Amino acid sequence: MGFPDGFSILRARFIVLMNYVVIEWHLRIKEVIDETVLDSRARFMSRTQQCFAIKPGTDGLLDVARQIFCATSEGTCLSLQ
């Protein structure tokens, strides 16, 4: 019967394609994520670290958000001193 053989070939092609897609995703994630950022259990620190885990230059809006966050944090610290 021809159907099972054709199905096997189609399934094999699908598996190869999915492996390629997963590899591409993995490579893209490695390009974007900064692995030097540490994980934290404190909620605020965890959210802050997530913001900085994406490498600069990946997303312009995120870069602007980081600058605003840093300026706001620095201003808050200075006003508390």
C-alpha positions as a Markdown table, in Angstrom:
| # | Residue | x | y | z |
|---|---|---|---|---|
| 1 | Met | 0.0 | 0.0 | 0.0 |
| 2 | Gly | 1.4 | 3.4 | -1.1 |
| 3 | Phe | -0.2 | 5.5 | 1.6 |
| 4 | Pro | 2.0 | 4.4 | 4.6 |
| 5 | Asp | 5.2 | 4.9 | 2.6 |
| 6 | Gly | 4.1 | 8.4 | 1.5 |
| 7 | Phe | 3.1 | 9.2 | 5.0 |
| 8 | Ser | 6.5 | 8.0 | 6.4 |
| 9 | Ile | 8.3 | 10.3 | 3.9 |
| 10 | Leu | 6.1 | 13.2 | 4.8 |
| 11 | Arg | 6.6 | 12.6 | 8.5 |
| 12 | Ala | 10.3 | 12.4 | 8.1 |
| 13 | Arg | 10.4 | 15.7 | 6.2 |
| 14 | Phe | 8.3 | 17.3 | 8.9 |
| 15 | Ile | 10.7 | 16.1 | 11.6 |
| 16 | Val | 13.7 | 17.4 | 9.7 |
| 17 | Leu | 12.0 | 20.8 | 9.2 |
| 18 | Met | 11.0 | 21.1 | 12.8 |
| 19 | Asn | 14.6 | 20.3 | 13.9 |
| 20 | Tyr | 15.8 | 23.1 | 11.6 |
| 21 | Val | 13.2 | 25.5 | 13.0 |
| 22 | Val | 14.1 | 24.6 | 16.6 |
| 23 | Ile | 17.8 | 25.1 | 15.8 |
| 24 | Glu | 17.1 | 28.5 | 14.2 |
| 25 | Trp | 15.1 | 29.6 | 17.3 |
| 26 | His | 17.9 | 28.5 | 19.6 |
| 27 | Leu | 20.5 | 30.4 | 17.6 |
| 28 | Arg | 18.2 | 33.6 | 17.6 |
| 29 | Ile | 17.7 | 33.3 | 21.4 |
| 30 | Lys | 21.4 | 33.0 | 22.0 |
| 31 | Glu | 21.9 | 36.2 | 19.9 |
| 32 | Val | 19.3 | 38.1 | 21.9 |
| 33 | Ile | 19.6 | 37.0 | 25.5 |
| 34 | Asp | 22.4 | 38.2 | 27.7 |
| 35 | Glu | 23.4 | 35.2 | 29.7 |
| 36 | Thr | 25.4 | 37.3 | 32.2 |
| 37 | Val | 22.2 | 38.7 | 33.7 |
| 38 | Leu | 21.6 | 37.0 | 37.1 |
| 39 | Asp | 18.3 | 35.6 | 38.2 |
| 40 | Ser | 16.7 | 36.9 | 41.4 |
| 41 | Arg | 13.9 | 35.7 | 43.7 |
| 42 | Ala | 12.9 | 39.2 | 44.7 |
| 43 | Arg | 10.0 | 40.3 | 42.5 |
| 44 | Phe | 11.3 | 43.8 | 41.7 |
| 45 | Met | 14.8 | 42.6 | 41.0 |
| 46 | Ser | 13.5 | 39.7 | 38.8 |
| 47 | Arg | 11.5 | 42.1 | 36.7 |
| 48 | Thr | 14.5 | 44.5 | 36.4 |
| 49 | Gln | 16.8 | 41.7 | 35.4 |
| 50 | Gln | 14.3 | 40.5 | 32.7 |
| 51 | Cys | 14.4 | 44.0 | 31.3 |
| 52 | Phe | 18.2 | 43.9 | 31.0 |
| 53 | Ala | 18.4 | 40.2 | 29.8 |
| 54 | Ile | 17.7 | 41.3 | 26.2 |
| 55 | Lys | 20.9 | 42.5 | 24.6 |
| 56 | Pro | 21.0 | 46.3 | 23.8 |
| 57 | Gly | 20.3 | 47.1 | 20.2 |
| 58 | Thr | 17.8 | 44.3 | 19.8 |
| 59 | Asp | 14.7 | 46.4 | 20.3 |
| 60 | Gly | 14.8 | 50.2 | 20.2 |
| 61 | Leu | 11.8 | 50.7 | 22.4 |
| 62 | Leu | 13.3 | 48.4 | 25.0 |
| 63 | Asp | 16.5 | 50.4 | 24.9 |
| 64 | Val | 14.5 | 53.6 | 25.5 |
| 65 | Ala | 12.6 | 52.0 | 28.4 |
| 66 | Arg | 15.9 | 50.9 | 29.9 |
| 67 | Gln | 17.2 | 54.5 | 29.7 |
| 68 | Ile | 14.1 | 55.9 | 31.3 |
| 69 | Phe | 14.2 | 53.2 | 34.0 |
| 70 | Cys | 17.8 | 53.9 | 34.9 |
| 71 | Ala | 17.2 | 57.7 | 35.0 |
| 72 | Thr | 14.1 | 57.3 | 37.1 |
| 73 | Ser | 15.9 | 54.9 | 39.5 |
| 74 | Glu | 18.9 | 57.2 | 39.8 |
| 75 | Gly | 16.7 | 60.2 | 40.4 |
| 76 | Thr | 14.8 | 58.3 | 43.1 |
| 77 | Cys | 18.0 | 57.2 | 44.8 |
| 78 | Leu | 19.4 | 60.8 | 44.8 |
| 79 | Ser | 16.1 | 62.2 | 46.2 |
| 80 | Leu | 16.2 | 59.7 | 49.1 |
| 81 | Gln | 19.7 | 60.7 | 50.1 |
